[in-house]
Amino acid sequence: MDLFDDLPEPTQTSGPALAPLTTPPPTTREEEEEKRLKRKRDEAHREEGEEEVVKKVCKEGLPVLRGYVAARRGEREEMQDAHVLLPDMSGCLSTLPGNVSRVSYFAVFDGHGGARASGFAAENLHHTLAKKFPTGDAENADKLIKRCLLDTFKQTDEDFLKKASSQKPAWKDGSTATCVLVVDDMVYVANLGDSRAVMCRMEAAADGQRRSVTLALSKEHNPTIYEERMRIQRAGGTVRDGRVLGVLEVSRSIGDGQYKRCGVISTPDLRRCQLTPNDRFLILACDGLFKVFSADEAVKFVLGVLQDGSKEKGAGQMEEERRFEAACQQLASEAVRRGCADNVTVILVSIGY
């Protein structure tokens, strides 16, 4: 199964309609010109109407995304996680590209050394993304979106480091980041550090039953991974006890200015996946969840809550939303019950067709 399918060809759209012209009483030549302009206006209006119908059909065929969040401080003195849920990000964008009907954004940030880096990223990253988001009907939209994500992470990191270094004393906070950007039905995942994103996809089994498949949509970055350790060592850093300089647990992050000269970078891994009617939900969570749950266990736990609620309460849109909310809350609470002393933040995104 190819997880990262090619993007569909972008749809070409027509330009804006011509504005009506005010003219003096026409002569014969002017009369012909007026008729020609009227034909152009009618044609433009007709094409514009066709475009609106196409977009409306496209919107109706898109998956419905709903986000739910649960956050637990655990045994920590401070809640250093932050999160963002924007099922419809169009309010942040100046204009949507002509071939795009909807943009959604979900993100979880796991802070360390304080809550300022995670809070800064939660407040600013999506606004920077909106400013850099491609416009127009670009044929190479996939490459432009990937470049947009890379540039957004780079600028967010630089902006925070600039602010952190101007403080007295300088801030030493850092943060992981796992961001999911959904453009129509294409999911782009950008992540730094050890927060993760996974998806539940239902597939038919040999016995005719439907079974869940857990798809990893992100890659962890820690100094014990060979490529990460080599980069750190080439930059003059060291890895001791699985940590950068024996202190930092992640090898990529936003902030952590004191480790940037040691090979810690803010370049995210990027992955993409096209949604299908078989996809049930996404989970974004900090490492607090995955210290006590495997990705597959987390998916099966959510499915168990959803199925139990379905048997007890029956169907209905409001009831389904309650089940997803309950599953999100119970997953975070179970992580704490299993002994996770860290902050735990879980974002559950339901996918409905």
C-alpha positions as CSV (number, residue, x, y, z in Angstrom):
1,M,0.0,0.0,0.0
2,D,1.4,3.3,-1.1
3,L,0.8,5.8,1.7
4,F,2.1,8.9,0.0
5,D,0.1,9.1,-3.3
6,D,0.7,11.6,-6.0
7,L,-1.4,14.8,-5.8
8,P,-4.3,15.0,-8.2
9,E,-3.9,17.5,-11.1
10,P,-5.0,21.0,-10.0
11,T,-8.2,22.3,-11.5
12,Q,-7.9,25.3,-13.8
13,T,-10.3,28.2,-13.0
14,S,-11.4,31.2,-14.9
15,G,-10.5,34.8,-14.2
16,P,-12.8,37.5,-12.8
17,A,-15.7,38.9,-14.6
18,L,-15.4,42.2,-16.4
19,A,-17.0,45.2,-14.7
20,P,-19.8,46.9,-16.5
21,L,-18.8,49.9,-18.6
22,T,-20.6,53.2,-18.7
23,T,-20.6,54.8,-22.2
24,P,-22.1,57.8,-23.9
25,P,-24.9,57.1,-26.5
26,P,-23.2,54.7,-28.9
27,T,-22.3,55.3,-32.5
28,T,-22.4,52.4,-34.9
29,R,-18.8,51.4,-34.1
30,E,-19.4,51.9,-30.4
31,E,-22.5,49.8,-30.7
32,E,-20.5,46.9,-32.1
33,E,-17.9,47.3,-29.3
34,E,-20.7,47.3,-26.7
35,K,-22.1,44.1,-28.0
36,R,-18.7,42.5,-28.0
37,L,-18.1,43.5,-24.4
38,K,-21.5,42.3,-23.4
39,R,-20.7,38.9,-24.9
40,K,-17.5,38.8,-23.0
41,R,-19.3,39.7,-19.8
42,D,-21.9,37.1,-20.2
43,E,-19.3,34.5,-21.0
44,A,-17.2,35.4,-17.9
45,H,-20.3,35.3,-15.7
46,R,-21.3,31.9,-17.1
47,E,-17.8,30.5,-16.5
48,E,-17.7,32.0,-13.0
49,G,-21.0,30.3,-12.2
50,E,-19.7,27.0,-13.5
51,E,-16.6,27.4,-11.4
52,E,-18.8,28.0,-8.3
53,V,-20.8,24.9,-9.0
54,V,-17.6,22.8,-9.4
55,K,-16.3,24.2,-6.1
56,K,-19.5,23.5,-4.3
57,V,-19.5,19.9,-5.5
58,C,-15.9,19.6,-4.4
59,K,-16.7,20.9,-1.0
60,E,-19.6,18.5,-0.5
61,G,-17.3,15.6,-1.4
62,L,-14.6,16.5,1.1
63,P,-14.2,14.7,4.4
64,V,-15.7,16.4,7.5
65,L,-13.0,17.0,10.1
66,R,-13.7,17.7,13.7
67,G,-11.1,18.2,16.4
68,Y,-11.1,17.2,20.1
69,V,-8.4,17.9,22.7
70,A,-7.5,16.6,26.1
71,A,-4.7,18.0,28.2
72,R,-3.3,16.7,31.5
73,R,-0.6,18.3,33.6
74,G,0.4,14.9,35.1
75,E,2.9,15.2,38.0
76,R,4.7,18.2,36.5
77,E,4.5,21.5,38.3
78,E,3.8,23.4,35.0
79,M,1.8,22.6,31.9
80,Q,4.3,23.1,29.1
81,D,2.3,21.7,26.2
82,A,0.3,23.8,23.8
83,H,-2.1,23.0,21.0
84,V,-4.1,24.5,18.1
85,L,-7.3,23.3,16.5
86,L,-8.4,25.0,13.3
87,P,-10.9,22.7,11.4
88,D,-11.4,25.7,9.0
89,M,-8.3,27.8,8.6
90,S,-9.7,30.0,5.8
91,G,-10.2,32.9,8.3
92,C,-6.4,33.1,8.6
93,L,-5.7,33.1,4.9
94,S,-6.0,36.2,2.8
95,T,-7.3,34.1,-0.1
96,L,-7.6,30.4,-0.9
97,P,-5.9,29.2,-4.0
98,G,-8.4,28.8,-6.9
99,N,-8.2,25.0,-6.8
100,V,-8.6,24.6,-3.0
101,S,-11.9,24.5,-1.2
102,R,-10.7,24.1,2.4
103,V,-7.6,24.2,4.6
104,S,-7.5,22.7,8.1
105,Y,-4.7,22.9,10.7
106,F,-4.1,20.9,13.9
107,A,-0.9,21.0,16.0
108,V,0.5,19.9,19.3
109,F,3.7,21.5,20.9
110,D,5.5,19.8,23.7
111,G,7.6,22.4,25.6
112,H,10.7,21.7,27.7
113,G,12.7,24.1,29.9
114,G,9.5,26.2,30.2
115,A,6.3,26.9,28.3
116,R,7.4,29.9,26.3
117,A,8.6,28.1,23.1
118,S,5.5,25.9,22.9
119,G,3.3,28.9,23.6
120,F,5.1,31.0,21.0
121,A,4.8,28.3,18.3
122,A,1.1,27.8,19.1
123,E,0.4,31.5,18.8
124,N,2.5,32.3,15.7
125,L,3.3,29.3,13.5
126,H,-0.1,29.0,11.8
127,H,-0.2,32.8,11.1
128,T,3.3,32.6,9.5
129,L,2.0,29.6,7.5
130,A,-1.0,31.6,6.3
131,K,1.2,34.4,5.1
132,K,3.4,32.0,3.2
133,F,0.6,29.8,1.9
134,P,0.6,29.5,-2.0
135,T,-1.9,31.6,-3.9
136,G,-3.3,31.2,-7.4
137,D,-3.8,28.0,-9.3
138,A,-0.3,26.7,-9.1
139,E,0.3,23.5,-11.0
140,N,3.2,22.5,-8.6
141,A,1.1,23.1,-5.4
142,D,2.6,20.1,-3.7
143,K,6.1,21.5,-3.9
144,L,4.9,24.9,-2.9
145,I,3.1,23.7,0.2
146,K,6.1,21.7,1.3
147,R,8.4,24.7,0.8
148,C,5.8,26.8,2.7
149,L,6.0,24.4,5.7
150,L,9.8,24.3,5.7
151,D,10.0,28.1,5.5
152,T,7.4,28.5,8.2
153,F,9.2,26.3,10.7
154,K,12.5,28.1,9.9
155,Q,11.0,31.5,10.5
156,T,9.1,30.5,13.6
157,D,12.3,29.2,15.1
158,E,14.3,32.3,14.1
159,D,11.6,34.6,15.5
160,F,11.5,32.8,18.8
161,L,15.3,32.6,19.2
162,K,15.5,36.4,18.4
163,K,12.9,37.1,21.1
164,A,14.5,34.6,23.6
165,S,18.0,36.1,23.2
166,S,16.7,39.6,23.8
167,Q,15.5,38.7,27.3
168,K,17.5,39.1,30.5
169,P,18.4,36.4,31.3
170,A,18.0,34.8,27.9
171,W,15.2,32.2,27.6
172,K,16.4,28.6,27.2
173,D,13.0,27.1,26.4
174,G,12.4,24.6,23.5
175,S,9.5,22.7,22.0
176,T,8.7,19.8,19.8
177,A,6.1,20.4,17.0
178,T,3.7,18.1,15.2
179,C,1.5,19.9,12.7
180,V,-1.1,18.5,10.5
181,L,-2.2,20.6,7.5
182,V,-5.2,19.3,5.5
183,V,-5.6,20.8,2.1
184,D,-9.0,19.5,0.8
185,D,-8.4,15.8,1.2
186,M,-4.6,15.8,1.2
187,V,-2.9,15.5,4.6
188,Y,0.6,17.1,5.1
189,V,2.4,16.4,8.4
190,A,5.4,18.4,9.5
191,N,7.1,17.4,12.8
192,L,10.1,18.1,15.0
193,G,11.1,16.0,18.0
194,D,9.2,13.1,19.6
195,S,5.6,14.2,19.4
196,R,3.8,12.0,16.9
197,A,0.8,11.7,14.5
198,V,-0.9,8.5,13.5
199,M,-4.0,7.6,11.5
200,C,-6.6,4.9,11.8
201,R,-7.6,3.3,8.5
202,M,-10.2,0.6,8.3
203,E,-9.6,-2.3,5.8
204,A,-11.5,-5.4,4.9
205,A,-9.9,-8.6,6.4
206,A,-10.0,-12.1,4.8
207,D,-12.9,-13.1,7.0
208,G,-15.0,-10.2,5.7
209,Q,-14.7,-8.2,8.9
210,R,-13.2,-4.7,8.9
211,R,-10.0,-4.3,10.9
212,S,-8.0,-1.2,11.8
213,V,-4.6,-0.4,10.4
214,T,-2.4,2.1,12.2
215,L,-0.4,4.4,9.9
216,A,2.5,6.4,11.2
217,L,2.4,9.9,9.8
218,S,5.5,11.3,11.5
219,K,9.1,10.4,12.4
220,E,10.6,10.8,15.8
221,H,13.8,12.8,16.2
222,N,16.1,11.8,19.1
223,P,19.9,11.8,19.3
224,T,20.1,7.9,19.4
225,I,19.0,7.7,15.7
226,Y,22.1,7.3,13.6
227,E,21.5,10.1,11.1
228,E,20.6,12.5,14.0
229,R,23.7,11.5,16.0
230,M,26.0,11.9,13.0
231,R,24.7,15.4,12.3
232,I,25.2,16.4,16.0
233,Q,28.7,15.0,16.1
234,R,29.7,16.7,12.8
235,A,28.5,20.0,14.3
236,G,30.9,19.5,17.3
237,G,28.2,18.2,19.7
238,T,28.1,15.0,21.6
239,V,25.5,12.4,22.6
240,R,25.7,11.1,26.1
241,D,23.0,8.9,27.8
242,G,20.9,9.3,24.7
243,R,20.8,13.1,25.0
244,V,22.5,16.0,23.3
245,L,25.4,17.0,25.6
246,G,23.8,14.6,28.0
247,V,20.8,17.0,28.5
248,L,18.4,17.5,25.6
249,E,16.3,14.5,24.7
250,V,15.3,15.6,21.1
251,S,17.6,16.4,18.2
252,R,15.2,18.8,16.4
253,S,13.1,21.5,18.0
254,I,11.9,25.1,18.0
255,G,14.0,27.2,20.4
256,D,16.8,25.5,22.4
257,G,19.2,28.3,21.3
258,Q,22.1,26.9,23.3
259,Y,22.0,23.6,21.4
260,K,21.6,25.0,17.8
261,R,25.4,25.3,17.5
262,C,25.6,21.6,18.4
263,G,23.6,20.2,15.5
264,V,20.0,20.6,16.8
265,I,18.0,21.9,13.9
266,S,14.4,23.2,13.3
267,T,14.0,21.5,9.9
268,P,10.8,19.3,10.1
269,D,10.3,15.9,8.4
270,L,7.4,16.2,5.9
271,R,5.0,13.5,5.0
272,R,1.7,13.5,3.1
273,C,-1.2,11.1,2.7
274,Q,-4.4,11.3,0.8
275,L,-7.6,10.7,2.9
276,T,-10.0,8.0,1.8
277,P,-13.5,7.0,3.0
278,N,-11.8,4.2,4.9
279,D,-10.0,6.6,7.2
280,R,-11.6,7.0,10.7
281,F,-9.5,9.4,12.7
282,L,-6.1,11.0,13.4
283,I,-4.3,11.2,16.7
284,L,-1.7,13.9,17.4
285,A,0.0,13.6,20.8
286,C,3.1,14.5,22.8
287,D,5.5,11.8,24.0
288,G,3.7,11.7,27.3
289,L,1.0,9.6,25.6
290,F,3.5,7.4,23.7
291,K,5.6,6.6,26.8
292,V,2.7,4.4,28.0
293,F,0.9,3.6,24.8
294,S,2.2,2.2,21.5
295,A,0.6,3.9,18.4
296,D,-1.5,0.7,17.7
297,E,-2.6,0.5,21.3
298,A,-3.8,4.1,21.2
299,V,-5.8,3.5,18.0
300,K,-7.4,0.4,19.4
301,F,-8.2,2.2,22.7
302,V,-10.0,4.9,20.8
303,L,-11.9,2.4,18.7
304,G,-13.0,0.5,21.8
305,V,-14.5,3.7,23.3
306,L,-16.2,4.6,20.0
307,Q,-17.7,1.1,19.6
308,D,-18.8,0.8,23.2
309,G,-20.6,4.2,22.9
310,S,-22.2,3.2,19.7
311,K,-23.7,0.0,21.2
312,E,-25.0,1.9,24.2
313,K,-26.3,5.1,22.7
314,G,-27.1,4.4,19.1
315,A,-26.4,6.6,16.1
316,G,-26.7,10.3,15.4
317,Q,-24.3,13.1,14.7
318,M,-24.4,14.7,18.1
319,E,-23.9,11.3,19.7
320,E,-20.9,10.5,17.5
321,E,-19.3,13.8,18.5
322,R,-19.9,12.9,22.2
323,R,-18.2,9.5,21.6
324,F,-15.1,11.1,20.0
325,E,-14.9,13.7,22.9
326,A,-15.2,10.8,25.4
327,A,-12.5,8.8,23.6
328,C,-10.1,11.7,23.6
329,Q,-10.6,12.5,27.3
330,Q,-10.4,8.8,28.3
331,L,-7.2,8.3,26.3
332,A,-5.4,11.1,28.1
333,S,-6.7,10.1,31.5
334,E,-5.6,6.5,30.9
335,A,-2.1,7.6,30.0
336,V,-1.9,9.3,33.4
337,R,-3.4,6.3,35.1
338,R,-0.8,4.1,33.5
339,G,1.9,6.1,35.3
340,C,3.0,8.8,32.9
341,A,4.3,11.6,35.0
342,D,4.8,13.9,32.1
343,N,2.3,16.4,30.6
344,V,-0.1,14.6,28.3
345,T,-1.8,16.4,25.4
346,V,-4.0,14.5,22.9
347,I,-5.7,15.8,19.8
348,L,-8.2,13.5,18.2
349,V,-9.5,14.4,14.7
350,S,-12.5,12.6,13.4
351,I,-12.8,12.0,9.7
352,G,-16.3,11.6,8.3
353,Y,-17.5,11.2,4.7
